[in-house]
Amino acid sequence: MFSKLTARPFCLWLLAFAGLLALGTVFFSLTLWLTVPVIAGQGCISGGFCGPMAPVLGLWLQPGLLIAAGFTGALAFYRRGMAVGSRIWALMPLALLLPNLPSLFMLGNLWGADLGSALLFFPRWSLFELAPLLALGLLLCCEVEYMPGFAGSIARTRLYGSIPIGLIYALSCVWICSDLVLSLLPHLGISIAAVHGLRDLLHFPLSLAGGEVFAGFPPQGARPDMVVALATVVNLIVFALLAFALAFDGSGRLRRAGAQIFMVKSDGGNARPLFRSRGSFRD
């Protein structure tokens, strides 16, 4: 149904995903500033309806942009995943973006119903929280499938032939994306307070204030200069080791070569090796 994506086309898809995400978050005010006059036309002349139109349009435009970003990202990672041995990487952009969407679906407020009060969401739109997703995207912009350490799948990558760095990286991604599962737990009868406590445990924050790093938030109610989840820090460290294993460790290439030596059956049903002992190839 979908074709594989090589590195260069995937870069274009990744730029489209990042652009839609930026328009729906960081640059959303600019998006409204450009969109409202186009739709309102002459209505933006003094005394027109340009001003009241902005908040109403924002209720519809922001969810639309983020849904488009999530769909674009999932499709791009899925098609690129077909080329690198795992389609499951398509879940990463969805898992990071979908828990945010209920906070945007406040369209019921237009008719006096607050749909958002019954929904649990965890905002994860900061640059640091999305850094693991962007880092993986940049890695997939490279020709991972031709790197020395690639063993047919990112999850099967090993460091120095023994450390399962690919599996560790995949588990760290699951740790980061656990918000998607946590956001569904209240609908299974688990209290929101319990789910928030579990999230705080899984996404324990590290903070920076006054040049010092704190486990948790700074003492005495000091405002932190930066807050980042422990899962993000672990993921980025493991990602650096994964990139090193893919780029410089040749054990993945050796495992791929070893997998090509297999047994084939002859017409009579007798198995014979694909390669002779003298090294000559035989069909």
SVG drawing of the C-alpha trace seen along z (x, -y; Angstrom):
<svg xmlns="http://www.w3.org/2000/svg" viewBox="-25 -51 64 87">
<polyline fill="none" stroke="black" stroke-width="0.4" points="0.0,0.0 2.8,-2.4 6.2,-2.4 9.5,-2.6 11.2,-5.9 14.9,-6.4 16.8,-8.9 16.5,-12.0 12.7,-11.9 12.3,-11.2 14.1,-14.5 11.4,-16.4 8.6,-14.6 10.4,-15.4 10.6,-19.1 6.9,-19.1 6.1,-17.4 8.3,-19.9 6.8,-22.8 3.2,-21.8 4.1,-21.2 5.8,-24.6 2.8,-26.4 0.5,-24.7 2.5,-25.5 5.4,-28.0 4.3,-30.1 0.5,-29.6 0.0,-33.3 1.8,-34.2 -0.3,-31.6 -3.5,-33.3 -2.1,-36.8 -1.6,-35.7 -4.7,-33.5 -7.5,-35.7 -7.0,-38.7 -7.1,-36.3 -10.4,-34.7 -12.0,-37.9 -11.0,-40.0 -12.6,-43.5 -13.9,-42.4 -10.6,-43.4 -11.2,-47.1 -11.9,-49.0 -15.1,-47.9 -15.1,-44.6 -15.3,-41.1 -11.5,-40.3 -10.8,-40.6 -13.6,-38.3 -12.9,-35.8 -9.4,-35.0 -10.2,-33.0 -13.0,-31.1 -10.7,-30.2 -8.0,-29.3 -10.2,-26.6 -10.5,-24.9 -7.2,-25.7 -4.8,-24.6 -6.2,-21.0 -6.2,-20.8 -2.6,-21.7 -1.6,-19.2 -3.6,-16.4 -2.0,-17.1 1.4,-17.1 0.7,-13.8 -0.5,-12.1 2.4,-13.4 4.9,-12.3 3.4,-8.8 3.2,-8.2 6.8,-9.4 8.3,-7.3 6.2,-4.3 7.4,-4.4 11.0,-5.1 10.7,-2.3 9.9,0.1 13.4,-0.5 15.2,-0.2 13.4,3.0 10.7,1.7 7.4,0.0 6.7,-0.4 8.7,-3.7 5.5,-5.3 4.1,-5.1 6.7,-7.5 5.3,-10.8 1.7,-9.6 2.6,-8.7 4.2,-12.1 1.5,-14.2 -1.8,-12.4 -1.9,-12.9 -1.9,-16.7 -4.9,-16.7 -7.7,-16.4 -6.5,-19.8 -7.3,-21.3 -10.6,-19.7 -12.6,-22.4 -15.0,-22.8 -17.8,-21.9 -17.3,-25.1 -18.9,-26.8 -22.2,-25.2 -21.7,-25.5 -20.3,-22.0 -16.8,-21.5 -15.5,-18.4 -12.0,-19.0 -12.8,-18.5 -13.2,-14.7 -10.0,-14.2 -6.5,-13.8 -3.6,-15.2 0.1,-15.8 1.6,-18.7 4.8,-17.5 5.6,-20.3 8.7,-21.8 11.9,-21.5 13.5,-19.2 10.6,-16.8 10.4,-16.5 14.2,-16.2 14.2,-12.4 11.7,-12.4 13.7,-15.0 17.0,-13.1 15.5,-9.9 14.3,-11.8 17.7,-13.2 19.2,-9.7 16.7,-8.4 17.6,-11.2 21.0,-9.4 21.3,-6.1 21.1,-4.0 20.5,-0.8 24.1,-1.1 25.9,-1.9 28.5,0.6 26.7,1.3 23.2,1.8 22.1,5.4 18.8,5.3 16.9,3.3 17.8,0.4 16.5,2.5 19.0,5.3 22.0,3.0 24.8,4.1 27.7,2.1 31.0,4.0 29.0,7.1 27.6,7.7 25.8,4.7 22.2,4.6 22.2,0.8 19.4,0.9 17.1,2.7 18.0,0.4 17.3,-2.6 13.9,-1.1 13.0,-0.6 14.0,-4.2 11.6,-5.4 8.8,-3.3 9.6,-5.0 9.2,-8.5 6.1,-7.5 4.3,-6.0 2.1,-9.2 -0.1,-7.7 -1.0,-4.7 -1.2,-6.9 -3.7,-9.2 -6.1,-6.3 -6.0,-5.0 -8.7,-7.3 -11.1,-5.8 -10.4,-2.4 -11.5,-3.6 -8.1,-4.7 -8.2,-8.0 -6.6,-11.0 -4.5,-11.7 -3.1,-8.1 -2.2,-8.5 -0.5,-11.8 1.5,-10.2 2.6,-7.4 3.5,-10.0 5.6,-11.9 7.4,-8.7 8.0,-7.7 9.0,-11.2 11.0,-12.4 12.2,-15.9 15.7,-17.2 15.9,-21.0 18.6,-23.6 18.6,-26.8 21.4,-29.2 23.9,-26.9 23.1,-23.9 21.4,-20.7 18.7,-19.4 17.0,-16.0 13.4,-17.2 12.6,-20.9 14.8,-23.4 14.4,-23.7 12.6,-26.6 10.2,-27.1 12.9,-28.6 11.9,-29.0 14.0,-26.6 15.7,-27.9 15.1,-24.7 13.2,-21.4 13.7,-18.2 12.4,-14.7 14.9,-12.0 13.6,-9.8 14.6,-12.4 18.1,-12.6 18.5,-8.8 17.1,-8.5 19.5,-11.1 22.6,-9.5 21.6,-6.1 20.9,-7.6 24.5,-8.9 25.8,-5.4 23.4,-4.0 24.7,-6.4 28.3,-5.5 27.5,-1.8 25.8,-2.3 28.5,-4.5 31.6,-2.9 30.9,0.6 31.2,3.2 29.6,6.1 26.2,5.4 27.8,5.9 29.3,9.2 26.0,10.4 24.3,9.5 27.0,11.3 26.6,14.4 22.8,14.4 23.4,14.8 25.0,18.2 22.0,20.5 20.8,23.9 18.7,24.3 16.9,27.4 17.6,29.2 14.9,30.6 15.3,34.0 14.7,32.5 18.3,32.8 19.7,29.8 23.1,28.4 25.1,25.3 24.8,22.2 28.6,21.8 31.0,24.6 33.9,25.2 36.3,23.9 34.4,20.7 32.7,21.2 29.1,20.2 26.5,22.7 22.8,22.1"/>
</svg>
